Amino acid sequence: MSTDLPDPSDANRRLDAREIDGEPFGDIMAALEDLPEGESLLLVNGFEPEPLYDVLERRGFRYETTRKEPTGDDGAAVWHVEISHA
């Protein structure tokens, strides 16, 4: 895991899982299904989505995870996962 936050402008697409009501897995998979070769998806999450990593690898994706230090009043960290085709 890198300690440097990827530049969100580098990703071609962005999905903020914190804004999804309920389980975000289906939304994440739908976004990846539509992801063209050579593009990347920046997944923003309120926790490190460790269970997702095996799924990504099995489906032919690579990822880089970074943790942004808490900046809001709630003290919650934000996780960024940049996902692209392997």
GROMACS elastic network, one bead per residue, 0.5 to 0.9 nm:
[ bonds ]
;  ai    aj funct       b0    kb
    1    64     6  0.68323   500
    1    65     6  0.55829   500
    1    66     6  0.61697   500
    1    67     6  0.84707   500
    2     5     6  0.75869   500
    2    64     6  0.73700   500
    2    65     6  0.64717   500
    2    66     6  0.53624   500
    2    67     6  0.79096   500
    3    65     6  0.85414   500
    3    66     6  0.57009   500
    3    67     6  0.65063   500
    3    68     6  0.80658   500
    4    66     6  0.62987   500
    4    67     6  0.77308   500
    4    68     6  0.80889   500
    5     8     6  0.84018   500
    5    65     6  0.83225   500
    5    66     6  0.53904   500
    5    67     6  0.66864   500
    5    68     6  0.63552   500
    5    79     6  0.88652   500
    5    80     6  0.72882   500
    6     9     6  0.85012   500
    6    10     6  0.75161   500
    6    11     6  0.86208   500
    6    42     6  0.88451   500
    6    64     6  0.85829   500
    6    65     6  0.85480   500
    6    66     6  0.71482   500
    6    80     6  0.75250   500
    6    81     6  0.85608   500
    6    82     6  0.75687   500
    7    10     6  0.55046   500
    7    11     6  0.75973   500
    8    11     6  0.56294   500
    8    12     6  0.86178   500
    8    13     6  0.89155   500
    8    14     6  0.79419   500
    8    42     6  0.68550   500
    8    80     6  0.87591   500
    8    82     6  0.87626   500
    9    12     6  0.74478   500
    9    13     6  0.89668   500
   10    13     6  0.89613   500
   10    40     6  0.81909   500
   10    42     6  0.87443   500
   11    14     6  0.69272   500
   11    39     6  0.71987   500
   11    40     6  0.51522   500
   11    41     6  0.56619   500
   11    42     6  0.57101   500
   11    82     6  0.71864   500
   11    83     6  0.86759   500
   12    39     6  0.57320   500
   12    40     6  0.53920   500
   12    41     6  0.61363   500
   12    42     6  0.77646   500
   13    31     6  0.86807   500
   13    35     6  0.83438   500
   13    39     6  0.78513   500
   13    40     6  0.63525   500
   13    42     6  0.61228   500
   13    43     6  0.86489   500
   14    40     6  0.85227   500
   14    41     6  0.54477   500
   14    43     6  0.59955   500
   14    44     6  0.75786   500
   15    18     6  0.88593   500
   15    19     6  0.87101   500
   15    27     6  0.85528   500
   15    28     6  0.75431   500
   15    31     6  0.78795   500
   15    41     6  0.71999   500
   15    42     6  0.61989   500
   15    44     6  0.61920   500
   15    45     6  0.87636   500
   16    19     6  0.58044   500
   16    20     6  0.74442   500
   16    42     6  0.81450   500
   16    43     6  0.58918   500
   16    45     6  0.63162   500
   17    20     6  0.53081   500
   17    21     6  0.85879   500
   17    23     6  0.87976   500
   17    24     6  0.59930   500
   17    25     6  0.88391   500
   17    27     6  0.83218   500
   17    28     6  0.79926   500
   17    43     6  0.69042   500
   17    44     6  0.58815   500
   17    45     6  0.52944   500
   17    46     6  0.77488   500
   18    21     6  0.80341   500
   18    24     6  0.84798   500
   18    44     6  0.71727   500
   18    45     6  0.56801   500
   18    46     6  0.62227   500
   20    23     6  0.74457   500
   20    24     6  0.60984   500
   20    27     6  0.82473   500
   21    24     6  0.75075   500
   23    26     6  0.73992   500
   23    27     6  0.84229   500
   24    27     6  0.53171   500
   24    28     6  0.61882   500
   24    29     6  0.87328   500
   25    28     6  0.51171   500
   25    29     6  0.61887   500
   25    30     6  0.85888   500
   25    52     6  0.83174   500
   26    29     6  0.51711   500
   26    30     6  0.60898   500
   26    31     6  0.85877   500
   27    30     6  0.50926   500
   27    31     6  0.61656   500
   27    32     6  0.86452   500
   28    31     6  0.51636   500
   28    32     6  0.62619   500
   28    33     6  0.86260   500
   28    43     6  0.80091   500
   29    32     6  0.50546   500
   29    33     6  0.60304   500
   29    34     6  0.87378   500
   30    33     6  0.50306   500
   30    34     6  0.65048   500
   30    35     6  0.87827   500
   31    34     6  0.53917   500
   31    35     6  0.63462   500
   31    41     6  0.78919   500
   32    36     6  0.84345   500
   32    40     6  0.88503   500
   32    41     6  0.74488   500
   32    61     6  0.89091   500
   32    83     6  0.83703   500
   32    84     6  0.84365   500
   33    36     6  0.83039   500
   35    38     6  0.85523   500
   35    39     6  0.65529   500
   35    40     6  0.71200   500
   35    41     6  0.74351   500
   35    84     6  0.80382   500
   35    85     6  0.83798   500
   36    39     6  0.57170   500
   36    40     6  0.81471   500
   36    84     6  0.89281   500
   36    85     6  0.83600   500
   37    40     6  0.82625   500
   37    84     6  0.77298   500
   37    85     6  0.62296   500
   38    84     6  0.72635   500
   38    85     6  0.71307   500
   39    83     6  0.87203   500
   39    84     6  0.63464   500
   39    85     6  0.78499   500
   40    82     6  0.65357   500
   40    83     6  0.54308   500
   40    85     6  0.76698   500
   41    81     6  0.80102   500
   41    82     6  0.56784   500
   41    83     6  0.51344   500
   41    84     6  0.65104   500
   42    80     6  0.65502   500
   42    81     6  0.57144   500
   42    83     6  0.63484   500
   43    79     6  0.80435   500
   43    80     6  0.56598   500
   43    82     6  0.62156   500
   43    83     6  0.74885   500
   44    47     6  0.89248   500
   44    78     6  0.69451   500
   44    79     6  0.57961   500
   44    81     6  0.65354   500
   44    82     6  0.87471   500
   45    48     6  0.70010   500
   45    49     6  0.75043   500
   45    77     6  0.89455   500
   45    78     6  0.59166   500
   45    79     6  0.50945   500
   45    80     6  0.64255   500
   45    81     6  0.80365   500
   46    49     6  0.86841   500
   46    76     6  0.72698   500
   46    77     6  0.65226   500
   46    79     6  0.59798   500
   46    80     6  0.88678   500
   47    50     6  0.87556   500
   47    67     6  0.88683   500
   47    76     6  0.87943   500
   47    77     6  0.73686   500
   47    78     6  0.66029   500
   47    79     6  0.59152   500
   48    51     6  0.87774   500
   48    65     6  0.80469   500
   48    66     6  0.88091   500
   48    67     6  0.80309   500
   48    78     6  0.83276   500
   48    79     6  0.58464   500
   48    80     6  0.82960   500
   48    81     6  0.85323   500
   49    52     6  0.55471   500
   49    53     6  0.72432   500
   49    79     6  0.82968   500
   49    81     6  0.85391   500
   50    53     6  0.55538   500
   50    54     6  0.79937   500
   51    54     6  0.64287   500
   51    55     6  0.74177   500
   52    55     6  0.52626   500
   52    56     6  0.62106   500
   52    57     6  0.87910   500
   53    56     6  0.51234   500
   53    57     6  0.62860   500
   53    58     6  0.86884   500
   53    62     6  0.85361   500
   53    63     6  0.77951   500
   54    57     6  0.51658   500
   54    58     6  0.61519   500
   54    59     6  0.86047   500
   55    58     6  0.51839   500
   55    59     6  0.62003   500
   55    60     6  0.87486   500
   55    61     6  0.86351   500
   56    59     6  0.51917   500
   56    60     6  0.63208   500
   56    61     6  0.50510   500
   56    62     6  0.67146   500
   56    63     6  0.78069   500
   56    83     6  0.83562   500
   57    60     6  0.52229   500
   57    61     6  0.52871   500
   57    62     6  0.63070   500
   57    63     6  0.85247   500
   57    86     6  0.82954   500
   58    61     6  0.75334   500
   59    85     6  0.88800   500
   60    84     6  0.87735   500
   60    85     6  0.60949   500
   60    86     6  0.55380   500
   61    83     6  0.66004   500
   61    84     6  0.55470   500
   62    82     6  0.83408   500
   62    83     6  0.57829   500
   62    84     6  0.55493   500
   62    85     6  0.59879   500
   62    86     6  0.50623   500
   63    81     6  0.63060   500
   63    82     6  0.54224   500
   63    84     6  0.64221   500
   63    85     6  0.86376   500
   63    86     6  0.85900   500
   64    80     6  0.81125   500
   64    81     6  0.55428   500
   64    82     6  0.52711   500
   64    83     6  0.67493   500
   65    79     6  0.70210   500
   65    80     6  0.57102   500
   65    82     6  0.65063   500
   65    83     6  0.87975   500
   66    78     6  0.86173   500
   66    79     6  0.58677   500
   66    80     6  0.53097   500
   66    81     6  0.64916   500
   66    82     6  0.85394   500
   67    77     6  0.68622   500
   67    78     6  0.59572   500
   67    80     6  0.62887   500
   67    81     6  0.87842   500
   68    71     6  0.83105   500
   68    77     6  0.58280   500
   68    78     6  0.52065   500
   68    79     6  0.60863   500
   68    80     6  0.75229   500
   69    75     6  0.85549   500
   69    76     6  0.78796   500
   69    77     6  0.52005   500
   69    78     6  0.69016   500
   69    79     6  0.88742   500
   70    73     6  0.83392   500
   70    74     6  0.79969   500
   70    75     6  0.50335   500
   70    76     6  0.50950   500
   70    78     6  0.69293   500
   71    74     6  0.81890   500
   71    75     6  0.65167   500
   71    76     6  0.75120   500
   71    77     6  0.74980   500
   71    78     6  0.89498   500
   72    75     6  0.56470   500
   72    76     6  0.69799   500
   72    77     6  0.86017   500
   73    76     6  0.80935   500
   74    77     6  0.89933   500
   83    86     6  0.89925   500
